[in-house]
Amino acid sequence: MENQTVFGNWGGSYIPEILHQTFEQLQDEYLKARNDPHFWQEYSDLMSTYSGRPTPLTYAENLTRHFGGAKIYIKREDLNHTGAHKANNVMGQGLLVKRMGKKRVIAETGAGQHGMATATMAAKFGFDCTIYMGEVDVQRQRPNVFWMEKMGATVIPVVDGSRILKDAINEAFRDWVSNVDTTHYVLGTACGPAPFPEMVSWFQSIIGMETEKQIKQQHGKPPARVYACVGGGSNAMGIFQGFLGNSDVELVGVEAGGKGIKSGLHACRLCGSDASPGVAQGYKTMFLQNSDGQMLETHSVAAGLDYVGVSPILADLAEKKRVRFESATDSEVMQALDLTMKMEGIIPALESAHAFVQAFKEAPQLSADEAIIINQSGRGDKDIFTIAHAFDDPSWKKFIIAIAEEYNR
Amino acid sequence: MVKTMILEEKLRAQLQQKDILLMTHIVLGYPSFHVNRQVIAQMVGNGVDCIEMQIPFSEPMADGPVILKANQDSLAAGTTVKQCLEFGAEMTAAHDIPFLFMTYYNIIFKYGEEDFFMAAKAADIQGLIVPDLPPEMSPDFFRFAKTSGIAPILIFAPTSTNSRMDELNTSADGFIYCVARRGVTGAQSEFDGEFDSYLNRCRAATSLPLAVGFGIRDSEDVRAISGRADIAVIGSKTIQLVDTEGVEAVGPFISNLR
């Protein structure tokens, strides 16, 4: 990819004037880093020694046998440090922050994985750190809040708007305009004003670069299809970049179908027909909004996919029909998760499980000499409260009641 | 009433008679259009020179807590863009001061830029403030502004370099909105030496009148910028005042500002 600020009809940089200068600086540092081979070497060494990269590509033998079609491979971003692909972007931006000489980082978080990764990076690099998280997400991702605070970050619950990811982004921008001289905003996904969509995708391309090599080694040829869940779109952009140049590889993005695409309670921006072009949070993309341009409430069991917008790069790839978009409902996600745990001993995050749903639907249609890859963007143990609740697990409930009683004493 | 003077000329005419002009901000539909109507009457009756009416948006990223909440409550009460345009037309017909719309770009983008300018023109609106639209992002917007005679108000910030101010000035009309400090709307500003040199930079970059906003709360603040800027913008403060003391408090507050 060349340095771009717009992608087809999408992207751009719709920012208040107060941020203009800091975006110029960021754009400048980012371009310098991109053109400096030492930067990528430093980044890749850091990811290897600190974050455990390259992450494995796992052949899911039992699932493959179960579905009786294409060989199913899983890219294990859950084994990246802090438990998700988010660390790739965050460590990269951390290196840029060091170059820019700023001392404070802020971030939004939905599922908490990006907040976790940012708090981790801030601890390692010695930055002050504030994380904005919608009040609803603070409730559903409590374990991540605990760890962020333990690593020294301040977690601020956002009580405005729908109290989820988009509201946390607005609040992070408000912090940034107030503290623009000292602070860098570590945007967590391939959205927002330029250069964020391209820059975040660049850091995440490490996933695709690894996967492309790994599948050739293990399977002898490229995969037929690659599946990734799409919230903002950074894990999808990450793995897709390994295969964008090969038109034989079909790329499939899976959005949150929530209670079903007809129910209105979902976060489908690129599949379905509820979204329309708009400009918010600094960029142009397909947004879930009403006819006046007011953003709608979204719904997903997975906090990380519960977002009104989507990467402008993916909006462009969807329009050009290079990436196909599908959706998975909350209940399909729970089934896929259950099956993956029982058959492979792997716990995908609720977000990632969306990609598993679509892969499972399509694997039987493909022949045994084909391979498909699912990007497991994160691990599911962070979701223990949500998953246990969704499974209505009796022994877990008993345990929570006992702990609550202990604290009440 | 037919208004033919463009915004800058109107402001210049007022500046012949006053040291500093007052511009106020209201959020349409908050707490209701009925209250908006009363508040505007009090403002105009007590000498406000220009009013910016904010069409609420669900994601007002440049606004602080007071205006943010007003946007949300207005939308929760069902405020639509159509109602805002109708109300704008009603106010320009009722009062002989310039009225502006302030909103975020998505509202205009979604309405259709050309259609929005035509609707605003029909409502006799004199200017548009869109804090998340840098001129480089939509040449069309500025073309439609010119053909409709509605002034696109651009914003200078303390972080704007001199060359950036020059660049912004080439697209601007009516007046320049100088943000007094880093941050969002509503919090306190200091009008110190650093502020002086910032305003001098603004003055050097443009021949348009300068409005200063963000954190102007009382007559002391207005006095502090008199002689340095042309227009003082009072935003969050009057919204808070209506919330806590009611509509009747607005008139005395405004008349005591200068």
Interface residues (C-beta under 8 A of the other chain):
Chain A: G12 S13 Y14 I15 P16 E17 I18 L19 H20 Q21 T22 D160 G161 K166 N170 F173 R174 V177 S178 N179 V180 D181 S276 P277 G278 V279 A280 Q281 G282 F287 Q289 S291 D292 G293 Q294 M295
Chain B: F57 S58 E59 P60 M61 A62 G64 L68 K69 Q72 L75 T80 V81 Y104 Y105 N106 I107 F109 K110 Y111 P131 D132 L133 P134 M137 L154 I155 F156 A157 P158 T159 S160 T161 R164 L168 V179 R182 G183 V184 A187
